[in-house]
Amino acid sequence: MKKLNKDLELFIRYFTQYQNMLGLNGYRVYFKHEPIDGVFADITTTQSEMVATVRLNSNLQDVDKPFRNIKRSAKHEAIHLLVARLEDRARSRYVTSEDIYETVEELVRKIEQSIE
């Protein structure tokens, strides 16, 4: 079994904490550590399959390295996962008012449960 990079291990730990905090446990999440142009991390989702792939940039430019914050990047991507369904519905060609209401209500309840 391949040993994970320390940055990736930390990123996964933080992301998973935020994922749990935000009640996003219905997703199957995969993590990758690979070069990404222009960002610290990113996420792609397939909403219909409830699958997300989260990537941590393994090749930051020297000018970006002083600004790297693994915890903040993990939180940022977890929040993207939180709004993934809303984004999916917003991009849908045949979205109804009920779809929007249901998706917004789901988001509000997740945020409500995560804030004390």
Secondary structure, DSSP 8 states (H G I E B T S, - for coil): -----HHHHHHHHHHHHHHHHTT-TTSEEEEEEE--SS-SEEEEEEGGGTEEEEEEESS--TTTGGG--HHHHHHHHHHHHHTHHHHHHHH-TT--HHHHHHHHHHHHHHHHHH--
